[in-house]
């Protein structure tokens, strides 16, 4: 895995964890924002992992 992809994977995990903490501490619409951050971070990380395996599969 290339270093830039690892960086963005770690960044997306930090965004997801921050979203969970924001959702746990907030009420009303800010809770939805925190859950949205969690969803974004999770799907972005899964996209990075998928891109890695797609490139690895195309190389072979």
C-alpha positions as CSV (number, residue, x, y, z in Angstrom):
1,X,0.0,0.0,0.0
2,X,1.4,3.4,-1.0
3,X,2.2,5.8,1.8
4,X,-0.4,8.4,0.7
5,X,-3.1,5.8,0.8
6,X,-2.1,4.8,4.3
7,X,-2.2,8.5,5.3
8,X,-5.7,8.9,4.0
9,X,-6.8,5.7,5.6
10,X,-5.6,6.9,9.0
11,X,-7.2,10.3,8.4
12,X,-10.5,8.7,7.6
13,X,-10.4,6.6,10.8
14,X,-9.7,9.7,12.8
15,X,-12.7,11.4,11.1
16,X,-14.9,8.4,11.9
17,X,-13.9,8.3,15.5
18,X,-14.4,12.1,15.9
19,X,-17.9,11.7,14.4
20,X,-18.7,9.0,16.9
21,X,-17.6,11.2,19.8
22,X,-19.5,14.1,18.4
23,X,-22.6,12.0,18.0
24,X,-22.3,10.7,21.6
25,X,-21.9,14.2,23.1
26,X,-24.5,16.1,21.0
27,X,-28.2,16.4,20.9
28,X,-30.6,17.0,18.0
29,X,-29.2,17.9,14.6
30,X,-25.5,17.8,15.8
31,X,-26.0,14.1,16.6
32,X,-27.0,13.5,12.9
33,X,-23.9,15.5,11.8
34,X,-21.7,13.2,14.0
35,X,-23.2,10.1,12.5
36,X,-22.7,11.6,9.1
37,X,-19.0,12.1,9.8
38,X,-18.8,8.5,11.0
39,X,-20.5,7.3,7.8
40,X,-18.2,9.4,5.6
41,X,-15.1,8.2,7.4
42,X,-16.1,4.6,7.2
43,X,-17.0,4.7,3.5
44,X,-13.9,6.7,2.6
45,X,-11.7,4.1,4.4
46,X,-13.5,1.2,2.6
47,X,-13.0,3.0,-0.7
48,X,-9.3,3.3,0.0
49,X,-9.1,-0.4,0.8
50,X,-11.1,-1.3,-2.3
51,X,-8.9,1.0,-4.5
52,X,-5.8,-0.8,-3.2
53,X,-7.1,-4.2,-4.0
54,X,-8.4,-3.2,-7.4
55,X,-5.0,-1.8,-8.3
56,X,-3.3,-5.0,-7.0
57,X,-5.7,-7.2,-9.0
58,X,-5.1,-5.2,-12.2
59,X,-1.3,-5.5,-11.8
60,X,-1.5,-9.3,-11.9
